[in-house]
């Protein structure tokens, strides 16, 4: 794999890691595991940035800095593994990895120029063996001491690490002059993809494997179209282009997962308002929940606003459920549903909620499923239930 393709893979990995770290730094209430993961990704971003600069600009002086950063990878990975398991690694493993990281960091900065090839072998062996030992540590963990979500997260990261390790090893083999293939950037993207996927959707290693399968399938289809349009390249060039296409699909997957996670955080504001609203005072409850962005176009109608309508008939409509959608109210002639349809039009609402029966108080909200999410009905039913409890407190 030539330098241009390798630089492109590293730049794509840098973009993927940057997108993930940026999303995590903007999130409030980051856990210790989130902080350790962000630290590892920050190190990886600096490493691939330096490596891409060295390959692209052919600045050999950056090689020492690259080697020093690579020496720190096992130490950061071990710290993350301990946070995931909520357990300390064996003392001997911690001492070996910490001492090795310090020794190789100093050696990378101070080694003689003539030992570059041999040092690449030794450094690559240390990093690969350390990461493999960490992978084994994760695999043999005591699963009964962890929750299902924690076990799923560890298995997902384990799968990403297993796929990333052989690809990352190609960079060290290339530095030792053994191979022309440098696919470390692709390996990093696979790992970022696994992390972003489990962060946004949850699930374990099988979920990551399934996503990777469909990602490779999509990249293969895109590459087949490329070959059909531009002709079949030689084997080496074809591998380069397929690696680039696969990296692009992985990058889009990372960005999509980050976007979904950000949107999910925004939609949490409704549940936060519901959790923080006072449960013993209806007016205070409504004031708090109506501050949620999702309910910015909501209106409470009572008293004079409902004077011209048949209150008893409307109460019978809400007897089956405290929430009525506009689809249920429209298209029916006569009765309270037709009256509700008029109110829906006046308030430009999608749902009506019965807040209290005496006096009759209705809450009209605008929360369409397209845009607000598929769980709108659940959210509004919880709102109606909590409002009813606050009214009778």
C-alpha positions in Angstrom: 0.0 0.0 0.0 1.7 3.2 -1.2 2.3 6.3 1.0 -0.6 8.2 -0.4 -3.2 5.5 0.4 -1.7 5.0 3.8 -1.8 8.8 4.5 -5.5 8.8 3.4 -6.4 5.9 5.7 -4.7 7.8 8.6 -6.5 11.0 7.8 -9.9 9.2 7.7 -9.1 7.6 11.0 -8.2 11.0 12.4 -11.5 12.4 11.3 -13.4 9.5 12.8 -11.6 9.8 16.2 -12.1 13.5 16.1 -15.8 13.2 15.5 -16.2 10.8 18.4 -14.0 12.8 20.9 -15.8 16.1 20.0 -19.2 14.5 20.7 -18.0 13.1 24.0 -16.4 16.4 25.2 -19.7 18.3 24.5 -21.6 15.7 26.6 -22.3 16.6 30.2 -21.7 14.2 33.0 -19.0 12.1 31.4 -18.2 9.0 33.4 -14.6 7.8 34.3 -14.8 5.3 31.5 -15.8 8.0 29.1 -12.8 10.1 30.2 -10.4 7.2 29.8 -11.8 6.4 26.4 -11.5 10.0 25.3 -7.9 10.0 26.6 -7.1 6.9 24.6 -8.7 8.4 21.4 -6.8 11.7 22.0 -3.5 9.8 22.1 -4.5 7.8 18.9 -5.4 11.1 17.1 -2.0 12.6 17.9 -0.3 9.4 16.8 -2.1 9.0 13.5 -1.7 12.7 12.8 2.1 12.5 13.4 2.3 9.3 11.3 0.3 10.8 8.4 2.6 13.9 8.5 5.7 11.8 8.5 4.5 9.7 5.6 3.0 12.5 3.6 5.7 15.1 4.1 8.5 12.5 4.4 9.8 14.1 7.5 11.9 11.4 9.1 12.5 13.5 12.2 8.9 12.8 13.3 9.6 9.1 13.5 11.0 9.5 17.1 7.8 11.3 18.2 5.6 8.6 16.5 7.5 5.8 18.3 7.2 7.5 21.7 3.5 8.0 21.3 3.1 4.3 20.1 4.9 3.2 23.3 2.1 4.7 25.4 -0.7 2.9 23.7 -0.7 -0.3 25.9 -0.7 1.8 29.1 -3.7 3.9 28.0 -5.5 0.7 26.8 -4.8 -1.0 30.2 -6.2 2.0 32.0 -9.4 1.8 29.9 -9.7 -2.0 30.4 -9.5 -1.5 34.2 -12.2 1.1 34.0 -14.5 -1.2 32.0 -14.1 -4.1 34.3 -14.1 -2.0 37.5 -11.2 -4.2 38.6 -7.4 -3.8 38.8 -5.3 -5.8 36.3 -2.8 -8.2 37.9 0.1 -6.4 39.5 2.7 -8.0 37.3 0.9 -6.9 34.1 0.6 -3.3 35.3 4.3 -3.2 36.2 5.4 -4.7 33.0 3.3 -2.5 30.8 4.1 0.7 32.8 7.8 0.0 32.8 7.8 -1.0 29.1 5.9 2.1 28.1 8.5 4.3 30.0 11.5 2.4 28.6 10.2 2.4 25.0 9.2 6.1 25.2 12.7 7.1 26.2 14.3 4.7 23.8 12.2 6.0 20.9 13.3 9.6 21.6 17.0 8.7 22.3 17.8 5.7 20.2 20.6 5.8 17.5 19.4 6.5 14.0 21.0 3.2 12.7 18.7 1.1 14.9 15.4 2.3 13.4 14.5 -0.9 11.7 15.4 -3.2 14.7 13.7 -0.8 17.1 10.5 -1.0 15.0 10.5 -4.8 15.4 11.0 -4.6 19.2 8.5 -1.7 19.7 5.9 -3.4 17.5 6.3 -6.7 19.5 5.9 -4.9 22.8 2.7 -3.1 21.6 1.2 -6.1 20.0 1.9 -8.5 22.9 0.7 -6.0 25.5 -2.6 -5.3 23.6 -3.0 -9.1 23.1 -2.6 -9.6 26.8 -5.2 -6.9 27.5 -7.5 -8.6 25.1 -7.0 -11.9 27.0 -7.6 -10.1 30.3 -11.0 -8.8 28.9 -11.9 -12.2 27.6 -11.3 -14.1 30.9 -13.0 -11.4 33.1 -15.4 -12.4 35.8 -18.7 -11.8 34.0 -20.8 -12.4 37.1 -19.4 -9.4 38.8 -20.5 -7.0 36.0 -23.9 -6.0 34.7 -25.1 -7.1 31.3 -24.5 -3.7 29.8 -20.9 -3.7 31.1 -20.3 -7.1 29.7 -21.8 -6.1 26.3 -19.6 -3.0 26.2 -16.5 -5.0 26.9 -17.3 -7.7 24.4 -18.0 -5.0 21.7 -14.6 -3.3 22.4 -13.0 -6.8 22.5 -14.3 -7.5 19.0 -13.1 -4.1 17.7 -9.6 -4.7 19.2 -9.3 -8.2 17.7 -10.0 -6.8 14.2 -7.8 -3.7 14.7 -4.7 -5.5 16.1 -3.5 -7.3 12.9 -4.2 -4.2 10.8 -2.3 -2.0 13.3 0.6 -4.4 13.2 1.2 -3.7 9.5 2.4 -0.2 10.3 5.2 -1.6 12.5 6.1 -4.3 9.9 6.3 -1.5 7.3 8.6 0.5 9.6 10.8 -2.5 10.0 11.1 -2.8 6.2 9.3 -6.2 6.1 6.1 -5.2 4.3 4.8 -2.5 2.0 1.2 -2.7 3.5 0.4 0.0 6.1 -3.2 -0.4 7.1 -3.1 0.9 10.7 -5.5 3.7 9.9 -8.1 1.2 8.8 -7.6 -0.8 12.0 -8.1 2.3 14.1 -11.3 3.1 12.2 -12.6 -0.4 12.9 -12.0 0.1 16.6 -13.6 3.6 16.6 -16.5 2.1 14.7 -17.0 -0.5 17.4 -16.8 2.0 20.2 -19.2 4.5 18.5 -21.7 1.8 17.7 -21.8 0.4 21.3 -22.0 4.0 22.7 -24.9 5.0 20.5 -26.9 1.7 20.4 -25.6 -0.6 23.2 -25.4 -4.3 22.5 -22.4 -6.5 22.5 -19.8 -8.2 20.3 -22.3 -9.9 18.1 -23.9 -6.6 17.3 -20.6 -5.2 16.3 -19.9 -8.2 14.1 -23.2 -7.8 12.4 -22.6 -4.1 11.7 -19.1 -4.9 10.4 -20.5 -7.5 8.1 -23.0 -5.1 6.5 -20.3 -2.4 6.4 -18.0 -4.7 4.5 -20.9 -5.7 2.2 -21.7 -2.1 1.5 -18.1 -1.3 0.7 -17.9 -4.3 -1.5 -20.9 -3.2 -3.5 -19.6 0.3 -3.8 -16.2 -1.1 -5.0 -17.9 -3.3 -7.5 -19.7 -0.3 -9.0 -16.4 1.5 -9.1 -14.8 -1.4 -11.0 -17.8 -1.6 -13.4 -17.5 2.1 -14.3 -13.7 2.5 -14.4 -12.5 -1.0 -15.2 -10.7 -3.6 -13.2 -7.4 -2.4 -11.6 -4.5 -4.6 -10.8 -4.5 -6.5 -7.5 -2.4 -4.1 -5.4 -4.2 -1.0 -6.7 -7.6 -2.8 -6.2 -6.7 -3.5 -2.5 -5.7 0.1 -2.0 -9.0 1.4 -3.4 -11.1 -1.1 -1.5 -9.3 -0.1 1.7 -10.2 3.5 1.0 -13.8 2.7 0.2 -14.2 0.6 3.3 -12.6 3.4 5.4 -15.1 5.9 4.0 -18.0 3.6 4.8 -16.7 3.1 8.4 -16.2 6.8 8.8 -19.8 7.5 7.7 -20.9 4.8 10.2 -19.0 6.5 13.0 -20.4 9.9 12.1 -23.9 8.5 12.0 -23.5 6.8 15.4 -22.2 10.1 16.9 -25.1 12.0 15.3 -27.7 9.5 16.7 -26.1 9.7 20.1 -26.3 13.5 20.1 -29.9 13.5 19.0 -30.7 11.0 21.8 -29.1 13.3 24.3 -31.3 16.2 23.1 -34.4 14.1 23.4 -33.5 13.3 27.0 -34.6 16.8 28.0 -38.2 15.7 28.0 -37.5 12.9 30.5 -35.3 15.2 32.6 -38.1 17.7 32.8 -40.5 14.9 33.8 -38.1 13.6 36.5 -37.4 17.1 37.9 -41.0 18.3 38.0 -42.6 18.5 41.5 -45.0 15.6 42.1 -47.1 17.3 44.8 -48.2 20.5 43.0 -49.9 20.4 39.6 -49.2 24.0 38.6 -45.5 23.7 39.5 -45.4 20.3 37.7 -46.9 21.9 34.5 -44.5 24.9 34.7 -41.5 22.6 34.8 -42.5 20.2 32.0 -43.6 23.0 29.7 -40.0 24.3 29.9 -38.9 21.3 28.0 -38.0 22.1 24.3 -40.3 19.3 23.1 -43.3 21.1 24.7 -42.5 24.6 23.6 -45.7 24.8 21.5 -47.9 23.2 24.2 -51.0 25.0 25.6 -53.2 24.3 28.6 -56.9 25.0 28.0 -59.4 25.4 30.9 -62.2 27.4 32.1 -63.4 30.1 29.6 -61.3 28.5 26.8 -63.5 25.4 27.0 -66.8 27.1 27.9 -68.4 26.5 24.5 -67.7 22.8 24.5 -69.5 19.7 26.0 -67.2 18.9 28.9 -69.0 15.7 29.9 -68.8 14.3 26.3 -65.1 15.1 26.2 -64.5 13.3 29.4 -66.1 10.2 27.9 -63.7 10.4 25.0 -60.8 10.3 27.4 -62.3 7.4 29.4 -60.4 4.9 27.4 -57.0 6.6 27.4 -55.7 10.0 28.8 -54.0 10.8 25.4 -55.9 11.4 22.1 -54.1 11.9 18.8 -55.2 14.2 16.1 -55.7 11.2 13.8 -58.2 9.8 16.3 -60.1 13.0 16.6 -60.4 14.0 12.9 -62.5 12.2 10.4 -65.4 11.7 12.9 -68.5 13.7 12.5 -70.6 14.7 15.5 -69.9 14.4 19.2 -67.0 15.3 21.3 -64.4 14.0 18.8 -65.5 16.6 16.3 -65.2 19.3 19.0 -61.7 18.0 19.8 -60.8 18.2 16.1 -61.7 21.9 16.1 -59.4 22.4 19.1 -56.7 20.5 17.4 -56.9 22.9 14.5 -56.9 26.0 16.7 -54.0 24.9 18.7 -52.1 23.3 15.8 -51.6 20.3 18.0 -50.9 16.6 17.4 -52.1 15.2 20.8 -54.5 16.2 23.6 -53.9 15.1 27.2 -56.5 15.1 29.9 -54.8 16.8 32.9 -57.7 17.0 35.3 -61.4 16.2 35.1 -62.7 18.8 37.6 -62.2 21.4 36.5 -61.7 20.2 33.0 -58.2 20.9 31.9 -56.7 19.8 28.6 -53.1 20.0 27.4 -52.5 20.3 23.7 -49.0 19.5 22.4 -47.3 19.4 19.0 -45.1 16.3 19.0 -45.3 14.5 15.6 -43.7 11.1 15.4 -41.8 12.3 12.4 -39.3 14.5 14.0 -40.0 13.9 17.7 -39.3 10.2 17.6 -41.1 6.9 17.7 -41.7 6.9 21.5 -44.0 10.0 21.5 -47.0 8.0 22.7 -45.0 6.6 25.7 -43.7 10.0 26.6 -47.2 11.6 26.6 -48.7 8.7 28.5 -46.1 9.1 31.2 -46.8 12.9 31.2 -50.5 12.2 31.7 -49.9 9.8 34.5 -47.5 12.1 36.4 -49.9 15.0 35.9 -52.7 13.0 37.4 -50.6 12.1 40.4 -49.6 15.7 40.9 -53.2 16.8 40.7 -54.3 14.3 43.5 -51.3 14.9 45.7 
